[in-house]
Amino acid sequence: MIYKLNLLLVVLVSTCFAQISDNMASTDSAATHVFCYTNPITRDTSIAMRDHCIINVGNQWYCTGTSLPVWTGPNPGVRLLVSEDLIHWRQHSWLIDASKLPPDCPYNGRFWAPEIHYIQNKYWLTVNSGKVTEDDPKGMNTHSIWLFSSDEVTGPYKLVNGPLTPQYNNDATLFEDEDGQTYLYCSGNGLFQANIDLKTGKLTTPIQKFLDKKQPGYPMWIAGGIEGPFVIKREGIYFMFFSTWTRGYEVGLLKSKSPLGPWELASPEPIFGTRKKGYRKELAIEGGYDNLKFQDSEDPYCETGHNALFEGPDG
């Protein structure tokens, strides 16, 4: 059975189109007009991000994500971009401005992969962060999930609760089912899930790890690492998109008849992505999957960041 998923996967890349006029196509001196477009989110360092999450409100799209610098030290906070056409983006504001947080703020560090979801007539912002110190420059020891809410997509956002889990977790996302139940999914050396009460920001079921990167019976293309879950429901089936960076950066798809599983692969191979044999070679050797056989994909990309879906102009 094929399910039609009328949502757009956030993939922001460069595109070129070559056009030759009909009356010139047969001549040796044919004039070629090339139109090249690069989404500013990927190249303009003043607004560049990765791990984009887009939400449509009215006739505008709002985007948040992981701001630079990505890997080392703190980053400036949670950025919000806005666009009327998904092509031209501009800075709207900082939903969380790290420079304005007090020194003892427990989540002032590397703000990773924030997402905004509209549930129960409010906007809910999940932020993944931890306290950056000299001994822990990446904030990994305290890195976890924080929940904020607002009546408007542009804020102001108020802290509801955090950290939401007792251990390292990242890439949090929310999903509201048709019966009003809400679920939290996240990563952290695997994929995790739980019920959540948004009003209190507390998990109502224990956080459960349901998929490991070296899960028995699963293919080796998830062995390097899995992250970035994002859940939708179509025709009674729950679909979980997730990212893996084993062979480059690819998006896999799980399915289930229940929001808490059991989950199984909907496709034996990733549904989208890029593959490069030289990608994170040191991690492949360390993880014991450097002997994985595959062909490089014909594209210039390797690190695209984890996936999210959103509603486009045509629904």
Residue pairs with C-beta under 8 A, 6 or more apart in sequence:
3 234
3 235
3 237
3 239
4 234
5 232
5 234
5 239
5 309
6 311
6 315
7 232
7 309
7 310
7 311
7 312
8 309
8 310
8 311
8 312
9 241
9 251
9 272
9 307
9 308
9 309
10 52
10 53
10 54
10 307
10 308
10 309
10 310
11 272
11 304
11 307
12 39
12 41
12 42
12 52
13 39
13 42
13 301
13 304
14 36
14 37
14 38
14 39
14 42
14 43
15 36
15 37
15 38
16 34
16 35
16 36
16 37
17 34
17 35
17 36
18 32
18 33
18 34
19 32
19 33
19 34
19 35
20 30
20 31
20 32
20 33
21 30
21 31
21 33
24 30
24 31
37 87
39 87
39 89
40 47
40 88
40 89
41 47
41 48
41 49
41 52
41 63
41 65
41 81
41 89
42 48
45 68
46 91
47 79
47 81
47 89
47 90
47 91
48 67
48 68
49 63
49 64
49 65
49 66
49 67
49 68
49 79
49 81
50 65
50 66
50 70
50 303
50 304
50 305
51 65
51 66
51 112
51 113
51 171
51 228
51 305
51 306
51 308
52 63
52 64
52 65
52 305
52 308
53 63
53 64
53 65
53 113
53 114
53 115
53 116
53 308
53 310
54 61
54 62
54 63
54 86
54 308
54 310
55 61
55 62
55 63
55 116
55 117
55 118
55 153
55 310
56 62
56 310
56 311
56 312
57 118
57 153
59 84
60 82
60 83
60 84
61 82
61 83
61 84
61 86
61 310
62 80
62 81
62 82
62 92
62 116
62 153
62 154
63 80
63 81
63 82
63 83
63 89
64 78
64 79
64 80
64 81
64 95
64 114
64 115
64 116
64 125
65 79
65 113
65 114
65 305
66 75
66 111
66 112
66 113
66 114
66 305
67 75
67 76
67 77
67 78
67 79
67 111
68 75
69 75
71 138
72 137
72 138
73 110
73 132
73 137
73 138
74 98
74 108
74 109
74 110
74 132
74 139
75 98
75 110
75 111
76 94
76 97
76 98
76 99
77 94
77 95
77 96
77 97
77 98
77 99
77 111
78 94
78 95
78 96
78 111
78 114
78 125
78 127
79 91
79 94
79 95
80 91
80 92
80 93
80 94
80 95
80 154
80 155
81 89
81 90
81 91
81 92
82 89
82 90
82 92
83 89
83 90
86 312
86 313
92 154
93 154
93 155
95 114
95 125
95 148
95 154
95 155
95 157
96 111
96 127
96 148
96 157
98 108
98 111
101 108
102 108
105 131
106 130
106 131
106 142
106 162
106 163
107 127
107 129
107 130
107 131
107 146
107 162
107 163
108 129
108 131
108 132
109 129
109 130
109 131
109 132
109 139
109 142
109 143
110 129
110 130
110 132
110 138
110 139
110 143
111 127
111 128
111 129
112 128
112 129
112 143
112 170
112 171
113 128
113 170
113 171
113 172
113 228
113 306
114 125
114 126
114 127
114 128
115 125
115 126
115 172
115 173
115 174
115 308
116 123
116 124
116 125
116 153
117 123
117 124
117 126
117 173
117 174
117 175
117 176
118 124
118 153
119 174
119 176
119 182
119 198
120 176
120 180
120 182
120 198
122 149
122 150
122 151
122 198
123 149
123 150
123 151
123 152
123 153
123 157
124 147
124 148
124 149
124 160
124 174
124 198
125 147
125 148
125 149
125 150
125 157
126 145
126 146
126 147
126 148
126 172
126 173
126 174
126 184
127 145
127 146
127 147
127 148
127 162
127 172
128 143
128 144
128 145
128 146
128 169
128 170
128 171
128 172
128 186
129 139
129 143
129 144
129 146
130 136
130 139
130 140
130 141
130 142
130 143
130 144
131 139
131 142
132 138
132 139
133 139
136 142
140 168
142 163
143 168
143 169
143 170
144 162
144 163
144 164
144 165
144 167
144 168
144 169
145 162
145 163
145 164
145 165
145 169
145 170
145 172
145 184
145 186
146 159
146 161
146 162
146 163
146 164
147 159
147 160
147 161
147 162
147 164
147 198
147 201
148 157
148 158
148 159
148 160
149 157
149 158
149 160
149 198
150 156
150 157
150 158
160 198
160 199
160 200
160 201
161 200
161 201
161 202
162 201
164 172
164 184
164 196
164 201
164 202
164 203
165 186
165 192
165 194
165 203
165 207
166 207
167 188
167 207
168 188
168 189
169 186
169 187
169 188
169 192
169 207
170 186
170 187
170 188
170 227
171 186
171 187
171 227
171 228
171 229
171 306
172 184
172 185
172 186
173 184
173 185
173 186
173 228
173 229
173 230
173 231
173 308
174 182
174 183
174 184
174 185
174 196
174 198
175 182
175 183
175 185
175 231
175 232
175 233
175 259
176 182
176 183
177 183
177 233
177 259
178 233
181 195
181 259
182 195
182 196
182 197
182 198
183 193
183 194
183 195
183 196
183 231
183 259
183 260
184 193
184 194
184 195
184 196
184 203
184 207
185 191
185 192
185 193
185 229
185 230
185 231
185 240
186 192
186 229
187 226
187 227
187 228
187 229
187 242
188 209
189 212
189 213
189 225
190 209
190 210
190 211
190 212
190 213
190 226
191 209
191 210
191 211
191 226
191 227
191 229
191 240
191 242
192 207
192 208
192 209
192 210
193 207
193 208
193 210
193 259
193 260
193 261
194 203
194 204
194 205
194 206
194 207
194 208
195 203
195 204
195 205
195 260
196 202
196 203
196 204
197 203
197 204
205 260
208 260
210 260
210 261
210 262
210 263
211 218
211 226
211 254
211 263
213 222
213 223
213 224
213 225
213 226
213 244
214 223
215 222
218 265
219 265
219 268
219 269
220 246
220 289
220 292
221 244
221 246
221 247
221 250
221 252
221 269
221 270
221 292
221 294
222 244
222 246
222 252
223 246
223 287
223 288
223 289
223 292
224 244
224 245
224 246
224 247
224 280
224 283
224 284
224 287
224 289
225 244
225 245
225 246
226 242
226 243
226 244
226 252
227 242
227 243
227 244
227 245
227 306
228 241
228 242
228 243
228 306
228 307
228 308
229 240
229 241
229 242
230 240
230 241
230 242
230 307
230 308
230 309
231 238
231 239
231 240
231 241
231 259
232 238
232 239
232 241
232 309
233 239
233 259
236 257
237 255
237 256
237 257
238 255
238 256
238 257
238 258
238 259
239 253
239 254
239 255
239 266
240 253
240 254
240 255
240 256
240 263
241 251
241 252
241 253
241 307
241 308
241 309
242 251
242 252
242 253
242 254
242 306
242 307
243 249
243 250
243 251
243 252
243 305
243 306
243 307
244 250
244 251
244 252
244 270
244 273
245 279
245 280
245 303
246 284
246 289
246 292
247 273
247 275
247 276
247 277
247 279
247 292
247 294
248 273
248 274
248 275
248 276
248 279
248 297
248 301
248 302
249 273
249 274
249 301
249 302
249 303
249 304
249 305
250 270
250 272
250 273
250 274
250 275
251 270
251 271
251 272
251 273
251 307
252 265
252 267
252 270
252 271
253 265
253 266
253 267
253 271
254 263
254 264
254 265
254 266
255 263
255 264
255 265
255 266
256 262
256 263
256 264
272 307
273 297
273 304
274 297
274 299
274 301
274 302
274 304
275 294
275 295
275 296
275 297
276 296
276 297
276 302
277 294
277 296
279 302
279 303
281 290
284 290
284 292
